[in-house]
């Protein structure tokens, strides 16, 4: 059973990691996305790609669809500013997760 600890948070969400399996929980708005640790990098790259390539990223309407689970069952719609906020949260969490991993590797060698 997972036991998540917050890595980073903002007004609209947070990123947490399980202390047992290192799985990632992304909470943004009213959505919760859980990923295996191995899926983290590709998810971050996917969000970066969507932001770079979406033609309506400046629209105030929720025109950006994230196909999170690669199925028709879970889709997340965001405005351009929400996508920017989500990406910023993810990138801050990525920096923190990398720093924690580096610290853990130093602790194992001592």
Secondary structure, DSSP 8 states (H G I E B T S, - for coil): ---EEEEEE-SSEEEEEETTT--EEEEETTEEEEE-GGGHHHHHHHHHHHHHH-TTTT-SS--EEE-TTSSSS--EEE-HHHHHHHHHHHHHHHHHHHHHHHHHHHHHH-
